[in-house]
């Protein structure tokens, strides 16, 4: 612990030393640019971000900081224009913005504040109105002014129309707000244990990964689902329930159009302990699917999977540990005997990355391109906005020797060794990656039958990569592998990580490369702006596959086997799982075209 305190003190000093540089580079930060932050100093930008999270997270009244920002940056153009027109008795027009089901809450708030000149609070209230009702009046003035404002909003990618401010125009706005789209059930003619809606138990549902998975599954299912949030934090479960019922945002608050998705089923909370089989069985009882998101998975047992198999319930997890994945696979025969379908390592990486590798390998072999090498490369800005659990998992992974495959043989290498430069595309650029022990190396070698496989990882800023190397060299492996120590270390590190996240953002990228014996390469790249949401999207996408595809083979499977057990569903999954970023299909096609020209 003395060593840990020393490392954290050094990290804090380095962060303080970096602040002057950070203050000058704020304008180029993707996160701050995206959110419209033009702070004159680092301290001001952090205060603004903190205030934004508070505003979007718990919907409090305007704070003092909020009022300061409105005074500095808000112009209230619309109110002044309206008063002037009323004095001149001119005909009034209005600009109406309609929901497009594409933008995030913070994007819309930023556009309305910047373009219309509304205050921070007004912009947020209007955004919420658009999300809940489908449209809102954002500006009023003369016809000429409204047309200019509408054009500006259209250029900012919002759907804006000009209407006359009269009884007929107001009726049209009200009709848009109150209209509901007719639709059929997302589940069609399928039946589940409790009727027409599936029941899903989320183990660890109050954590960050669990909460994002819950939200994305809610969207994919169009609210036609019964959810059991199984965890320890009943207060957070209540917040999530209120969010799904359309009353508030639990944390983050980026899904704009989701607000009108109605909860057709039920949401309940069930307290559990991962070591108590009875509490796990109680939470799972009557469910059609169990999603295990309660990490860290390093040095963990498979009790959740065992209980699911005993109860005959379909199972999936977001495991990121090679030993845990292998232990799950060993239970495959028990799953067959109970006729249960189970899948492990179903997050984003591993998870989405495994299916990307499978799809790319299949594409290569279809073109008579036999892969001899498979490389997984990952990038995360800061912590990616994830919680302490994933940070603890990263620390524990640093204690593990990295298994790679060379000519079909397993080889153990030191963590963070084998550095290489990887081009993640225009959004991220070229990054220096380092070796990490990840389960997709083992699973892809086994399932895709590729003799050379490895996985490397990079983060930003570069200081974090240096600090990770320092941790590996200074802290004993036995201590790093201890779950209690890793969790405490993560808790201490988290505030500093959050500070850095405010500067560098929370984006993520995946690059998959397959190479043949002539060193010709076929590549696929995925990029997402928010890692925490992308994890939820990928996990929920696999959950939808398991819920939709009734009658799947029994056993414990890896994501690379999706196409084998459900032909034709690989592309369906990829389309869903990559919706938050640049899709695998687009990038794979672009990369394939460029590579095939070289061939």
NORMOZI-V619886 format. One record per residue. PHI is phi in whole degrees, 0 to 359 (* if undefined). Layout:
BEGIN
phi = (PHI PHI)
END
This chain:
BEGIN
phi = (* 297 298 298 297 296 298 292 296 298 296 295 296 295 296 294 295 279 300 301 295 297 298 278 254 300 295 263 290 302 295 287 298 300 267 76 273 236 287 285 212 298 301 294 294 292 298 294 295 300 294 296 299 298 295 283 280 239 56 284 294 307 268 299 299 303 294 297 295 296 293 283 243 272 243 53 298 297 296 295 296 296 298 297 294 297 293 271 59 276 290 266 234 221 255 249 256 253 294 247 60 234 276 267 303 294 295 292 301 299 296 295 297 287 274 273 85 285 288 303 295 299 297 293 298 294 299 297 296 298 295 277 252 104 198 202 277 254 205 223 176 289 300 297 295 295 294 295 294 299 297 295 292 297 293 273 80 270 273 237 227 259 227 288 276 220 299 294 297 296 297 297 296 297 294 296 291 264 288 231 279 288 208 265 298 295 266 60 265 292 237 234 302 253 125 276 246 282 247 238 256 257 282 82 291 264 278 294 295 298 294 292 298 301 296 289 294 300 291 301 273 55 80 270 198 256 238 249 271 255 187 246 255 293 297 293 300 295 296 297 298 295 295 295 276 85 266 196 252 285 200 91 81 264 275 276 291 295 297 266 289 270 284 271 257 235 232 227 246 226 291 221 230 296 266 251 298 295 293 295 297 296 290 275 307 81 274 264 208 246 246 263 241 271 272 292 267 295 59 260 266 255 300 298 296 299 294 299 295 302 272 73 250 303 228 210 219 248 307 234 237 294 295 297 299 294 294 296 299 295 269 300 295 298 295 297 296 266 58 240 265 227 219 243 60 247 270 255 216 278 135 304 298 297 290 301 296 297 296 293 296 295 297 298 292 294 265 59 241 273 294 251 223 228 240 262 231 231 224 224 281 61 264 75 77 276 268 294 296 290 296 297 300 297 299 291 295 292 273 260 295 268 269 234 241 231 56 86 253 285 232 261 234 289 297 66 268 52 292 208 269 232 270 265 98 296 290 248 84 269 231 269 254 226 290 219 275 235 291 296 298 293 292 291 299 291 275 270 59 249 287 237 219 206 220 234 219 219 227 221 288 303 304 295 297 295 297 298 296 296 298 298 279 267 274 302 300 298 288 297 281 284 300 294 297 300 294 293 299 295 297 290 285 303 302 293 298 297 298 292 302 297 267 267 90 221 283 210 213 233 231 244 235 245 228 265 292 267 64 273 239 241 231 220 233 239 222 224 283 229 296 300 289 298 298 298 297 296 294 294 297 291 299 296 299 291 281 283 267 286 85 289 300 274 137 251 240 257 302 298 266 304 293 287 271 215 306 89 267 299 290 297 297 299 297 289 291 255 293 274 216 289 285 302 297 297 293 298 295 296 295 296 298 294 289 293 297 297 288)
END
